[in-house]
Amino acid sequence: MQKNVVSHIALIVALVAVIAAGVMIFGSSMGLWDPITGFIASRKYHNVLGYIVVALALISVVSGMMIKTDNPKARGTARSVVALLIGITMLSPMLKGLIIEPVRYPPIHDITTDTQAPPQFEFLTDSRIGAKNTLVYGGADIAAQQLQAYPYIQPILSDLPAEAAFAKALDVAKAMGWTIVDQQPKALRFEATARTPFFNFADDIVVVVASAEQGCRIDLRSVSRIGRGDAGVNAKRIQAFSQRFAE
């Protein structure tokens, strides 16, 4: 009985492509390379792998149709379909971008709840590992771009006493998976590093609590170590922190 050998090849290549794509995305988390290495590799090869898988899957479908049998196993129909679905899934981000206009983020990577007097880093410095971006705030131009793109990023106002708010902010940061690198309970401030789930990029955060007439005010600043822009990651992080703190 004839068998569709191409379907076996297509499925194997599809599975290898998925593994390769996963390694490019999570390789930094596994200690294989720096985040930017995996990011660049993914930008170059992810879609290429998807195209290869889809092409092989389609060839497999045609090969199966040419086999004179009513046995779907011999045609390799299931294997061909699985490989095709894997390829389409790999290409789905690109296809989505063609159908739906992608969100355009400003080319900034330093987001803060106080653009007039942004919290300053004291423990972390420009010499932190893998850093290409400075911790010196960019000034009015960066502030204007942030206010236009993320007007909802505002200081957190709380009825809690400052000390209690500091303790809660620290708990929220730990719950969000941030690594606390310095904390100063007396000064009501701490610094931390967060990692992105994809590619393992490092962003540095400083949180400062200040007493107010009624309760306190919490300000945050989140800065990416590399990259001109951040695809909105820092703003989303601050927003998520604010929402968790309010719970």
Number of C-alpha atoms within 10 A of each C-alpha: 7 10 18 23 14 22 29 17 18 28 25 15 19 27 17 14 22 20 12 17 21 16 17 24 22 20 21 20 18 9 10 13 14 15 23 16 15 23 19 14 13 20 11 11 15 20 19 14 22 22 17 15 30 24 16 22 30 18 16 28 23 17 19 24 16 11 16 12 14 9 12 14 13 18 26 23 21 15 23 29 19 17 28 25 16 21 28 18 15 23 19 14 11 13 12 11 11 10 8 9 8 9 9 9 15 17 15 21 24 28 30 27 25 16 20 10 11 20 21 17 18 12 13 17 12 14 11 13 9 14 16 14 17 16 20 13 18 13 12 11 9 17 20 13 16 24 16 10 15 17 11 12 20 18 15 17 19 17 13 15 16 19 18 15 23 26 15 15 23 22 13 18 23 14 11 14 12 19 15 17 14 15 16 11 13 8 12 20 24 24 26 22 21 23 16 14 10 16 24 21 21 18 23 24 30 26 24 20 26 18 17 14 7 11 16 20 21 24 22 26 25 26 26 27 23 18 15 14 15 21 16 18 18 25 24 14 19 22 17 14 18 21 12 15 17 10 5
